[in-house]
Amino acid sequence: METKQDITIMGLRIDNMEKKLDEIDKKLDTLTVKLLDPDDGFVTRVNKNTSFRDKMGEFLPYYEETITEMESLKKWKDNVTKALWVIFTAVIGCIIKLMFFS
């Protein structure tokens, strides 16, 4: 009798293991799809990121040069603005002097 029960228990355990293996197989398939999906998989995203970084490396000197030029233009604009305010103030002062003190 014990042998028959042992065989029955072993059969149930084998069935249970098959179910678990099927679940693991499904999870593995899902993981594989997430990793290797050609449109939005992990590998594709890593490749896009690497490509972007390579392109940025090519254009980085151009960007640095452009930023330097923009900073120098800002300084020039600030200086011109200050000079124009000085000229504007002097012109207003001259007009007021001519109107009231002539």
C-alpha positions as CSV (number, residue, x, y, z in Angstrom):
1,M,0.0,0.0,0.0
2,E,2.7,2.4,0.8
3,T,4.3,2.0,-2.6
4,K,1.1,2.9,-4.3
5,Q,0.7,6.0,-2.1
6,D,4.3,7.0,-2.8
7,I,3.7,6.7,-6.5
8,T,0.6,8.7,-6.3
9,I,2.4,11.4,-4.2
10,M,5.2,11.4,-6.7
11,G,2.7,11.8,-9.6
12,L,1.1,14.8,-7.9
13,R,4.5,16.3,-7.3
14,I,5.5,15.9,-10.9
15,D,2.3,17.5,-12.0
16,N,2.9,20.4,-9.6
17,M,6.5,20.7,-11.0
18,E,5.2,20.8,-14.5
19,K,2.8,23.6,-13.6
20,K,5.6,25.6,-12.0
21,L,7.8,25.0,-15.0
22,D,5.1,26.3,-17.3
23,E,4.8,29.4,-15.1
24,I,8.5,29.9,-15.2
25,D,8.5,29.4,-19.0
26,K,5.8,32.1,-19.4
27,K,7.7,34.5,-17.2
28,L,10.9,33.9,-19.1
29,D,9.1,34.5,-22.4
30,T,7.7,37.8,-21.0
31,L,11.2,38.8,-19.8
32,T,12.7,37.9,-23.2
33,V,10.1,40.0,-25.0
34,K,10.8,43.0,-22.7
35,L,14.5,42.7,-23.2
36,L,14.6,42.0,-26.9
37,D,11.5,43.9,-28.3
38,P,12.8,45.6,-31.4
39,D,10.6,48.7,-30.8
40,D,10.9,49.4,-27.1
41,G,13.0,46.6,-25.6
42,F,15.8,47.2,-23.1
43,V,18.5,46.4,-25.7
44,T,17.0,48.8,-28.2
45,R,16.8,51.6,-25.6
46,V,20.5,51.0,-24.6
47,N,21.5,51.2,-28.2
48,K,19.5,54.4,-28.8
49,N,21.2,55.9,-25.7
50,T,24.6,54.9,-26.9
51,S,23.9,56.3,-30.3
52,F,22.8,59.6,-28.8
53,R,25.9,59.8,-26.7
54,D,28.1,59.2,-29.7
55,K,26.3,62.0,-31.6
56,M,26.7,64.4,-28.7
57,G,30.4,63.6,-28.6
58,E,30.7,64.7,-32.2
59,F,28.9,67.9,-31.7
60,L,30.2,68.8,-28.2
61,P,32.9,71.2,-29.5
62,Y,30.4,73.0,-31.6
63,Y,28.0,73.4,-28.6
64,E,30.9,74.7,-26.4
65,E,31.9,77.2,-29.0
66,T,28.3,78.4,-29.4
67,I,27.8,78.8,-25.7
68,T,31.1,80.8,-25.5
69,E,29.8,83.1,-28.3
70,M,26.5,83.5,-26.6
71,E,28.1,84.5,-23.3
72,S,30.3,87.1,-25.1
73,L,27.2,88.5,-26.9
74,K,25.4,88.8,-23.5
75,K,28.4,90.8,-22.1
76,W,28.5,93.0,-25.2
77,K,24.7,93.6,-25.0
78,D,24.9,94.6,-21.3
79,N,27.7,97.0,-22.1
80,V,25.8,98.6,-25.0
81,T,22.7,98.9,-22.8
82,K,24.7,100.7,-20.1
83,A,26.3,103.0,-22.7
84,L,22.9,103.8,-24.2
85,W,21.5,104.7,-20.8
86,V,24.4,107.0,-20.2
87,I,23.8,108.7,-23.6
88,F,20.1,108.9,-23.0
89,T,20.6,110.5,-19.6
90,A,23.1,113.0,-21.1
91,V,20.7,113.9,-23.9
92,I,17.8,114.4,-21.5
93,G,20.1,116.5,-19.3
94,C,21.1,118.7,-22.2
95,I,17.5,119.2,-23.3
96,I,16.5,120.2,-19.7
97,K,19.4,122.6,-19.5
98,L,18.5,124.2,-22.9
99,M,14.8,124.5,-21.9
100,F,15.2,125.9,-18.4
101,F,18.7,127.5,-18.2
102,S,19.1,129.3,-21.5
